[in-house]
Amino acid sequence: MILTASTVLPTQLGSFDVKIYRNHKGEEITAICKGDLQGHNDLPVRMHSACFTAEVLGSLKCDCKQQLDFALSYIAKHHGMVIYLPQEGRGIGLSNKIKAYALQEQGYDTIEANAMLNLPIDARTYDDAAQIIRLHDLESVQLLTNNPLKIKQLTELGIKVTGRLPVPSDPTSHAVDYLETKRQQMGHMLASQNARSKTIPDPISRPFIHINFAIDGHANTCCPNGEALSVSCNSDWQRVHELRQKYDAIAVGANTWLNDSPKLTVREEVLGREPMRQPARIVFAGKRAAKLQNLEVDQPNIHRATFLVGSATVRTKRGLTHVNADDYLLAQPLAQLKQKKVESMLVEGGITLIQSFVSQQLYDLVTIYVRTPSICKAVRLATEVLQGICADQIEARAFGEGILLSVVLEQSQLDARKKQELAYE
């Protein structure tokens, strides 16, 4: 791989360092760079294959131009690299791609069309990208991709992939079937076409909500008897306690409280220092509120509020604040909690309560620690456990002995710096 030319190029998306390399076949590979990248860890990298039809002609049959523009915008803000590879039509070339398009017009999907032409489904390779990454002495990369095959192939080429950054997709009516084929038959980490609701409750009327939980490599969040499952590693356990002291309250459901009797405290022995504060406790009791009306609220040397969310007919003991909720809709009790000065809360479980928050789209940030070394498996398990979280929303990063996932609600006001602080630091 030989560097043949370089310059600074101003574009509509920002100014970039553009480097042209020539591989052993004589093909030109473009590296579009932002920032001083030499020797970096966890650098955002997009491996993007050329798409003449979308990027030059404006074709509506795919989302390639959307992905390229997103990647360039992302590295313009965060620094990183887009490696532009001459692999038109997933590597089959422009002429064959147009032949496949003609078959798709007859009703065949992208995989069937390639097969009828005796062409591979995906003929792309990433050896050139790996060489360019090595030329920049990058210790590790985070791939901007929805394609698990890219993560797999780059890892097999000896590049350390420590994270995955999702690439949003908003397909045109012409591209819907194509992307659905990629999702169903090629394993791309995309949302199904009817997966998202468009109605988002107003976040101003509720506390800031961060959902955090852990699952093992088999998508389990608890033991078969409902008791807590030891999943987190030491690094994640410390992360959780750092999080707890940043929030006004920690919330759990009735089953979690009855099965585990969690302390919901910030522990000095885990932090390695005295906690800044102890958060209030919130128990969402649902129809089990009567069983929890005598909830033990006193803890030695800890002074904090405890809220029981449940039916208005429940009488609570001294020191326990009741918040009315006559059904499983969360917006009203959350508004009451905000009126009671709960401005932020960390929801830790169980999965039934967490699913309610997600289904009702009452959250700002979700973080999930998955005890597996595989980024793609972690993303898949998270979407299996939690309905309403889409694969193309999930950012993934190697953390401790597993993978830490994060999802921000699209309408949340959470900026990138605050997300970084809450999700990973």
C-alpha positions, 0 to 999 in steps of 0.5 A, a space after each residue: 500500500 503506497 501513499 500517492 497524494 494528500 491534501 486538505 479538502 474543504 467540503 459541505 460537511 467540513 474540512 478533511 485531510 484526504 489521502 490517496 493510496 494505491 494497492 497491489 492491484 493498482 486500485 486507488 483507496 481514499 482515506 478521509 481523515 479528521 484530526 491527528 489520528 496517528 497511534 490513537 485508541 478506539 478511533 471511529 472508523 467507517 469502511 465505506 464501499 463506493 456506490 456510484 448510483 446513490 452518491 453520484 446519480 442520487 439513486 433511491 434504491 439504497 441508503 449508501 449516500 445517507 451512510 457516507 454523509 453521516 460518517 463524514 459528519 460524525 468524524 467532522 465532530 468527533 475526529 476519525 477516518 472514513 476509508 473509501 473502497 472501490 467495491 461497487 455493488 458489494 464488490 461485484 462491479 457497476 455493470 453487474 450491479 445494474 444487471 441485478 437492479 434489472 432483476 430486482 425490478 422484476 420482483 427479485 430481492 438483492 440476494 436472489 438477483 445476485 444468485 441468478 447472475 451466479 454472483 456472490 451475495 457480498 464479494 467485498 474484502 477489507 485487507 486494504 482498510 486493515 493496511 491503512 489502519 496499520 499505517 496510522 498505527 491505530 491501537 484499536 478502532 470503533 467501527 461506524 457500521 450496521 454490518 456485523 460481517 465488517 466487524 468479523 472480517 476486520 477482527 480476523 485481519 488482526 485489527 482490534 475492534 473495541 466498539 460499534 457506532 450505529 449508522 442511522 437509516 431513514 430509507 425511502 420507499 424504494 429502499 425499504 425492501 432492500 434494507 429489510 432483506 439486509 436485516 433478515 437475511 444478511 444479519 445487518 443491525 437494522 430496525 424492522 420497518 414498523 419497529 418504532 413509534 413516532 409519538 414521544 411523551 414530553 420529557 419536560 414533565 418527568 425526571 431525566 431517566 437513565 435505565 441501567 441493567 446487566 445480562 449474561 451471555 445467554 440473555 438472562 437478567 436473573 436466576 430462574 427463581 427470580 433472584 439476582 444473577 451475578 453478571 457484572 465484573 468489577 469494572 462494571 460494578 464500580 461504574 454502577 456505583 459511580 452512576 448511583 451517586 449522580 442521580 436523585 433516586 434509584 428505582 426498582 420494581 416490586 419483584 426486584 424488591 421482594 426477591 432481592 431486598 436491594 440496598 440501593 446504596 452507593 458503597 464506599 468499599 466499591 468506590 474506594 472513597 466516601 460517596 458524595 450522596 445517597 440517592 432516594 429510593 423508588 419502588 414501583 409496586 403496581 398491583 403489589 403495593 399492598 404487600 409493600 406498604 410496610 416497607 422498611 425505610 430505616 437504614 443505619 446512618 443513611 438519611 434519604 427519601 423512599 417513595 412507593 408508587 402504587 394504588 391510592 388505597 394503600 396506606 404507607 408507614 411513616 417515612 415512606 412517601 406514597 405516589 399514586 398510580 392506579 394502572 401501569 401507565 408511568 407518565 403521571 407518577 413520574 410527573 408527581 415524582 418530579 414535583 417532589 424534587 426528583 429531577 433524575 433517576 436511575 432505573 435498575 430493574 427488574 426487566 418487567 419495569 424496564 420494559 414498561 419504561 421503554 415501551 412507553 418511551 419514558 427514558 433518556 438513556 439506556 445502558 446495558 452491560 452484557 457478559 460476552 466479548 462479542 459486540 454483535 452478540 451483545 447487540 443481538 441479545 439486547 434486542 431480544 431482551 428489550 422490545 422497542 430497542 432497535 439494533 441501529 440505535 445501539 452503540 457498543 464498546 468493550 468494557 471490563 470483561 464484556 460489552 457495554 451498550 448504550 441507547 439514547 432516545 432520539 428526542 432526548 436532549 442528552 448531548 454527546 459529552 453528557 452521554 459519554 459521562 453517564 454511559 462510560 465514565 
